Amino acid sequence: MLNKVPEVTVYFWIIKVLSTTVGETAADFLNVNLHLGLTGTTLIMAVALAVVLVWQFRTARYVAGIYWLAVVLISIVGTLITDNLTDNLGVPLAVSTAVFAVALVATFVVWHRSEGTLSIHSIVTTRRESFYWAAILFTFALGTAAGDLLAEGLDLGYWRSGLIFAALIAVVASAYAGSWMNPILAFWIAYVLTRPLGASLGDYLSQARDDGGLGLGTVLTSGSFLAAIVVLILYLSVTKRDAAVPVVPVERRAAAPQR
């Protein structure tokens, strides 16, 4: 199969941040505004995610609409996992952050021992894709817990937390640009950090002014960001600007005739 994930372009990071914001605000909208409750929202979103992931696994190549729908849903589910641990089970945010960090590292260790690489440019088998989506789920859950820990647990507020995570992403980007950090490591650190960045942005826009937000509400915030995601996906579907190139196995490259 062709590589099942998009190339890492500026569009990738824009949609990633937008999807993380939607993950935060949409979960609140379903839970509070539609009165589905935390448990009901979790069950509905988990079923929807399972259906879309089956659809994603059955495709033989990267399809922008399917892939990013899975990312948006996994963003919502990752948020709900952390919220369930905090609100329903009373698990402290510091504990949740540590547990998800360990789970993510364990996923990377097993993935690397099994496949020999953590590169997203080589998601060309079902097993690698399974590791990829497991890691994505843990990054969203970890990012949610870490963001809530800074904004609420340490009482830094939404915009201050957002600035901290934006600064950390800038440090990673600078290290990558200067060749001081391994590209794969830089990608996954940035992927984790964009989750709390987007969540802080979503909370700041949607939450009431008394709670430190701008009071735009979850409906307006979720709708605006979803519309932006749809526009970008339509653009990428037409232009193929983020389409992954075919991965040629090493043995086939070695057997290719020399010119």
Disulfide bonds with the S-S distance in Angstrom:
none
